[in-house]
Amino acid sequence: MQENTLSLPIRNWANDDKPREKLAQKGRSVLSDAELLAILIGSGNRQESAVQLSQRILSTVDNNLNELGKLSINQLKRFKGIGEAKAITIAAALEVGRRRHVQEGIKVEKITSSHDVFTLLYPLIGELEHEEFWVLYLNNSNKVIHKSQLSKGGITGTLVDVRLVMKQALELGAVAIILAHNHPSGSLKPSTSDKQITKKLKIAAEALDLKVLDHLILAQHQYISFADKGIL
């Protein structure tokens, strides 16, 4: 793209530089995040083209699409040139992307590693701004027969109902469970509460001849596995 191209309205750009035409002719993968976002918003403002505006929006979230997806409609509307309709379009597109990842997670039927657990649960809890604690129930082939949200809003402020976890495991005929929760702060360091809850559930499970196979903490496209770290 020519250095002075961005100062011109998109309609005056060469076809190879126009985001829509570029996508049609060369495919989706060659477009930058800013160009894809520019297609969504359609136009910029009097001072910026759609691409320039998109670049500025992305720069405020360190060019991280996951962080962009966390912005509310009102936060998006603070950018000059982004009204409610454009903000809703951006939010809807990013939500479609998130749900696509959820569908990919559904394909995981058998747990063979901690990464399988991460793949299954990250689309559900990895990008939340609040903490949630989930339990996976597995049969003797390590296939997930059920997944359940145990608590929401922070582990330290929520009483974990061990009896409910064990009752559900018995009703489902599960032979093992895997624990997982997210850290919105981005930290992967297990807290004292994380370790206490793991120990509490492990003791209860052993009394019923059930196994706690792992406990994962998910944050910012990363995770830590208690089993992998040898701290289960």
C-alpha positions in Angstrom: 0.0 0.0 0.0 1.4 3.5 -0.9 2.5 5.6 2.1 0.0 8.4 1.3 -2.9 6.1 0.4 -4.4 6.2 3.9 -4.9 10.0 3.6 -7.3 9.4 0.8 -10.9 8.2 1.0 -11.1 4.5 0.4 -13.2 5.0 -2.8 -10.1 6.7 -4.3 -7.7 3.9 -3.5 -6.4 1.4 -6.0 -8.5 -1.7 -6.1 -5.6 -3.8 -4.6 -5.7 -1.5 -1.6 -9.4 -1.4 -1.0 -10.3 -3.9 1.8 -13.4 -5.3 0.2 -11.9 -5.7 -3.2 -8.7 -7.0 -1.7 -10.6 -9.7 0.1 -12.6 -10.7 -3.0 -9.5 -10.9 -5.2 -6.9 -12.3 -2.8 -8.8 -14.0 0.0 -9.4 -13.3 3.7 -6.0 -14.3 5.0 -4.1 -11.5 3.3 -6.0 -8.7 5.1 -4.8 -7.1 8.3 -7.0 -7.0 11.4 -7.5 -3.3 10.7 -8.6 -3.9 7.1 -11.1 -6.6 8.2 -12.4 -4.2 10.9 -12.7 -1.5 8.2 -14.9 -3.7 6.1 -17.2 -4.1 9.1 -17.5 -0.4 9.9 -17.7 0.7 6.2 -16.6 4.3 6.7 -14.4 6.4 8.9 -14.9 10.1 9.8 -13.9 13.4 8.3 -10.3 13.0 9.5 -9.8 9.3 9.1 -10.5 6.6 6.6 -12.2 3.4 7.8 -8.8 1.7 7.9 -7.2 4.5 9.9 -10.0 4.5 12.4 -9.8 0.8 12.7 -6.0 1.0 13.3 -6.6 3.6 16.0 -9.3 1.5 17.7 -7.0 -1.6 17.6 -4.1 0.4 19.0 -6.1 1.1 22.2 -6.3 -2.6 22.9 -2.7 -3.4 21.9 -3.9 -4.8 18.6 -5.5 -7.7 20.5 -8.8 -8.9 19.0 -9.7 -10.7 22.2 -9.4 -7.5 24.1 -11.4 -5.7 21.4 -14.2 -8.3 21.9 -14.4 -7.3 25.6 -15.3 -3.7 24.8 -18.9 -2.7 25.4 -21.2 -1.0 22.9 -20.8 2.3 24.8 -17.0 1.9 24.9 -16.9 1.4 21.1 -19.1 4.5 20.6 -16.5 6.7 22.2 -14.5 6.6 19.0 -15.3 9.3 16.6 -17.1 7.8 13.6 -18.4 4.8 15.5 -22.1 5.1 16.2 -24.4 2.5 17.7 -25.0 0.6 14.5 -21.3 0.2 13.8 -20.6 -0.6 17.4 -23.2 -3.3 17.3 -21.8 -4.7 14.0 -18.3 -5.0 15.6 -19.7 -6.6 18.7 -21.8 -9.1 16.7 -18.9 -10.1 14.4 -16.5 -10.7 17.3 -19.2 -12.7 19.1 -19.6 -14.9 16.0 -15.9 -15.5 16.2 -16.1 -16.5 19.8 -19.0 -18.9 19.1 -17.0 -20.4 16.3 -14.3 -21.3 18.9 -17.0 -22.8 21.1 -18.1 -25.1 18.3 -14.4 -26.2 17.8 -14.3 -27.0 21.5 -17.4 -29.2 21.2 -15.4 -31.5 18.9 -13.3 -32.5 21.9 -14.9 -35.8 23.0 -12.1 -37.6 24.7 -9.7 -36.0 27.2 -6.1 -37.2 26.5 -4.2 -34.2 27.8 -4.6 -30.9 29.7 -4.6 -29.1 26.3 -7.8 -31.0 25.4 -9.4 -29.5 28.5 -8.1 -26.0 27.6 -9.5 -26.4 24.0 -12.9 -27.4 25.4 -13.3 -24.7 28.1 -11.4 -21.7 26.9 -14.2 -20.5 24.5 -16.6 -20.7 27.5 -14.6 -19.0 30.3 -11.2 -17.9 29.0 -12.2 -14.4 28.1 -14.8 -13.6 30.8 -14.3 -10.6 33.1 -15.5 -12.5 36.1 -14.4 -15.8 37.5 -16.2 -19.1 36.9 -15.5 -22.6 38.3 -16.4 -25.6 36.1 -16.4 -29.3 36.5 -16.0 -31.9 33.7 -17.4 -35.3 34.4 -15.7 -38.2 32.6 -16.6 -41.9 32.0 -14.0 -44.8 32.2 -12.9 -44.0 28.6 -12.1 -40.4 29.6 -14.9 -39.1 27.5 -16.7 -36.0 28.7 -20.3 -37.0 29.6 -21.2 -33.7 31.2 -19.8 -30.2 32.0 -21.2 -28.0 34.7 -20.7 -24.5 36.1 -20.1 -24.9 39.8 -19.7 -21.2 40.8 -19.7 -17.7 39.3 -18.2 -14.5 40.4 -15.1 -15.5 42.2 -14.0 -18.6 44.0 -13.1 -16.9 47.2 -16.5 -15.4 47.5 -18.4 -18.5 46.6 -19.0 -21.6 48.7 -18.1 -24.6 46.6 -20.8 -27.3 47.2 -18.7 -30.5 47.3 -21.8 -32.6 48.0 -23.4 -31.3 44.8 -20.4 -32.2 42.7 -20.2 -35.7 44.1 -24.0 -36.2 43.8 -23.9 -35.2 40.2 -20.9 -37.4 39.5 -22.7 -40.4 41.0 -25.9 -39.7 39.1 -24.0 -39.4 35.8 -22.1 -42.6 36.4 -18.8 -40.6 36.2 -15.6 -42.2 37.3 -13.4 -39.1 37.2 -13.7 -35.3 37.2 -11.6 -32.4 36.0 -11.8 -29.0 37.7 -11.2 -25.7 35.9 -11.6 -22.0 36.5 -10.5 -18.8 34.9 -8.4 -15.9 36.2 -9.6 -12.6 34.7 -6.5 -10.9 36.0 -4.4 -12.9 33.6 -2.4 -14.5 36.4 -1.8 -18.2 36.2 -0.5 -18.6 39.7 -2.7 -20.8 41.8 -4.0 -19.1 44.9 -4.3 -20.6 48.4 -8.1 -20.9 47.8 -7.4 -22.7 44.5 -5.3 -25.3 46.2 -7.7 -25.7 49.1 -10.6 -26.3 46.9 -8.7 -28.9 44.9 -7.7 -30.7 48.0 -11.2 -30.6 49.4 -12.7 -32.1 46.2 -10.0 -34.6 45.8 -10.5 -36.0 49.4 -14.3 -36.2 48.8 -13.8 -37.9 45.4 -11.5 -40.5 46.8 -14.1 -41.5 49.5 -16.4 -42.4 46.7 -13.8 -44.1 44.5 -13.8 -41.2 42.1 -10.7 -39.5 40.7 -9.8 -35.8 40.3 -7.6 -36.0 37.2 -6.6 -32.3 37.0 -7.4 -28.7 37.8 -6.7 -26.1 35.2 -6.5 -22.3 35.5 -7.2 -20.5 32.3 -6.1 -16.9 31.4 -5.2 -14.9 28.3 -5.0 -17.9 25.9 -2.8 -19.7 28.4 -3.3 -22.2 31.1 -1.7 -24.1 33.9 -2.4 -27.7 34.8 -2.1 -28.9 38.4 -1.4 -32.4 37.1 1.2 -31.3 34.6 3.0 -29.3 37.3 2.8 -32.1 39.8 0.8 -30.1 42.3 -2.5 -32.0 42.1 
